[in-house]
Amino acid sequence: GSWARYNTMIAQGADTNNDWSGDGTNINVRQAFAEMGNLPAFKDTAFENAVFWAGKRFDRKNFDIHFFDSDIIFMSGTGAGFYDAQLSDNWKASLNLYGRDLSKSKSYILNSNNYFGSWQVMVNLIKAKANDDANTGMATSGSHALLAYHGSSFYGMADGFSKTGILAGKGLGTLLKRPGAAGNLLEDASGMRFFTYGVTALSDNWDVSPALFVESSSDRFNAGDSYTWASLNIRLINAINKNFEIQYESTLQSMDLDSNI
């Protein structure tokens, strides 16, 4: 009953629209990892249904707001860990260590991701080697947290689903959707992000999908900088038949960006 799986993802970047693109192509291995589960050694323990992995990968718990084509959280890197240890009847836990090699520092992200029923609590601790004298003031550590509710209804008012949450970061954790993916953040950098979105039916042939994304951060790359933005999106979906639908979408966005350069 035990199993093992090996995964590879290759990405190609090309500067030409021609189908023969070898001279202008860049190939990158985005993922290359192994994972295994149902291990007999862990039968009748919290790890009976856990999945163990090692290699280079995207975290399996990543998720996004599809309407904005933007990630809520996107963990990735080279490392190892496990997913979905059943620590109690209502608690599933994952623990992973990721490494990333940035321009002047190597970052290590310890990722603890926990689900308590519909609630998700994620904590990331980030550490990087000390920056050299030319980078005085750059962060060498950081923290990042996510609290989210994955609803099985449309905000408790109708059938459908909804997801709502808040993220907060400090130092190297201030890059809120990709913690640990930037090494040039300041020690005093901080930020918060709020999101909510869902889908429900208005009638037999119409669905509605509202989404709200808000973020504010400061002291990220230059002392005194500030970045604040908010986006509100409404999507209406009209099902013409079982194979075809038309989507109508409108977005309102406000941005106040000051790099303080």
Order of alpha helices (4+ residues) and beta strands (2+ residues): beta-beta-beta-beta-beta-beta-beta-beta-beta-beta-beta-beta-beta-beta-beta
